[in-house]
């Protein structure tokens, strides 16, 4: 068994929860860290719970109360510093719900640094917890990849998608939990909570939200075929949400015109870039489209300030009727770039730090360098056949755990969020960064475990 030693250096431990959402940006962040002299371990969410890796800084994806045990283990149990960039800190329903559901006094106190997407999130957290020294409005590596010149990394995918589909309108689904892949845990419909059954009842906020999102989904069932029939020469591409049950969408597709496609493959960014325009409701993709200077239309048949997300609809052109959406589509296809008023740009810049002279990841690493992290040597074993066999056995035990009720969430749900990462995928993306952006030529990557990779410079 080959053992590779990586010399002493500070370490960044970087977990991924939703692969299609985070993979590209976190590989880029890993490259930035390695370039600045860090060793970076990139792996599946919570890969470091047993402390088998060097002490350093653990960069988690949120400071939610439900994460308190895991974050406490990182800091008090394993001796790591804790930094946070909330992957869901840009788009949320209300300020109170965000603070109540995504933050807590304990988790804020555990963190040494809290990176935010922009000034809006920073001001929101500081308003409740008064921790200005911990908060840095760095922006997000995901948002960097939405903008030129960084989104050039998607140019090959963009061309391949356009060759496959031709011109198309993209409709990202954002209706969870209506079609959730893990209905036992997430679907209120499975518990008898539907729009009809709730009539006249006093609902919890969660039940009320489910009914509201289901009502909007029902309206999209009519909108999708209307767009397809109106634009006969275009494909209408519906992209399911990462949490959706793909089998349900496959059945729904059969009822729609033949120019409607349902595809969930890879990250959404190249699909937005390759589209003519986007139609959504309260979806982060509306913000991403604005960053990419792609027309975005928010279809808003209903409105409820308790549940509508904070900025996706306001950054988009809006219509509450099918005919209004079709009219906006026609206008945009004739004249790209409608709906970019100054107030929208101000809203975008308040929520997303937007300085193209420096990457968000570079701002983050500059801050992490001030934490006085220990410099640690790391000896990693080659990820060979024997270790792969143990991984297969562990996966089998996970499947058995589903049937025995051992796991909180189903295997299908966990697998869909992160189906696994391969060394070839990582190396291909790294090569894309090198060729498209002319960066990180001296960064090495080694697979050191299941879905676990080490980035470093010699």
Buried (B, 14 or more C-beta within 10 A) or exposed (E): EEEEEBEEBBBBBBBBBBBBBBBBBBBBBBBBBBBBEBBBBBBBBBBBEEEEBBBBBBBBBBBBBEBBEBBBBBBEEBEBBBBBBBBBBBBBBBBEBBBEBBBBEEBBEBBBBBBBBBBBBBBBBBEBBEEEEBBBBBBBBBBBBBBEEBBBBBEEBBEEBBEEBEBBBBBBBBBBBBBBBBBEEBBBBEEEBBEEBBEEEEBEEEBBBBBBBBBBBEBBEEBBBBBBBBBEEBBBBBBBBBBBBBEBBEEBBEEBBEBBBBBBEBBBBBBBBBBBBBBBBBBBBBBBBBBBEBBBBBBBBEEEEEBBBBBBBBBBBBBEEBEBBBBBBEBBBEEEEBBEEEEBEEBBBBBBBBEEEEBBBBBBBEBBBEBEBBEBEBEBEBBEEEBEEEBEEEBEEEEEEBEEEEBEBBBBBBBBBBEEBEEEBBBEBBEBBBEBBEBBEEBEBBBBBBBBBBBBBE
